[in-house]
Amino acid sequence: MTDVHKEPVFGDIPLVTLWLCGAIILISTLAMIGPVQISNWIMGAGAVQIGPPQFSRPLGPFPPYILHVFLHGGWLHLIMNTVGLLAFGTPIARWVESSFGTRRGNVYFLFIFFLSAIAGALSEWLFISITNAPGAMLVGASGGLMGLIGVLVRLNYGREFMPLPILSRTVLVAAAPWVGLNLLIAVVGMPGVSAAIAWPAHLGGLLAGMLLAGFLAPRR
């Protein structure tokens, strides 16, 4: 009888992506269904509160610009971002791992994700400050996710190993649907979603990822 080799579940997904998604799911779930006191503490510690704060800030005003990626505004928000991270994070994790090795690749992957998330949060803050829009509470991994997509845009969705010039026609065409989608959301919103979509954070994260792809290009 011939033994049938079975691939492990999630065997094709890099561990750094799985660990990141696991941490996001765990903390988001705890914030959504945990005891009120714990939930409020997590939200205060992690949510970027632009304008009058809704929660006390036990860690101060700056850590949330990183920690907001671990919080989400509902189950749909969490599921969409987790699926997006698995889909778009996997090829980027493989790219940096093949270029720099597993350890350095993992560091670079997280660097792209979190720096893009920070850029996205700052973009949201800047937009609200310039337009005098009502305050907002920013949560979610979307800014970091858009940064990973920005890297993919520079790689022409995996067709290239070295990032293409950021102003090349191929890159601009690849980025156009993401820019257009977020501008459409800015005008008409998203059907079935009552909360405001942080489209400036999405665009800020996308641009950050596109820029970071050039700095982290493998030297071969």
Secondary structure, 3 states (H helix, E strand, C coil): CCCCCCCCCCCCCCHHHHHHHHHHHHHHHHHHHCCHHHHHHHHHHHCEEECCCCCCCCCCCCCHHHHHHHCCCCHHHHHHHHHHHHHHHHHHHHHHHHHHCHHHHHHHHHHHHHHHHHHHHHHHHHHHHHHCCCCEEECCCHHHHHHHHHHHHHCCCCCCCCCCCCCCHHHHHHHHHHHHHHHHHHHHCCCCCCCCCCHHHHHHHHHHHHHHHHHCCCCC
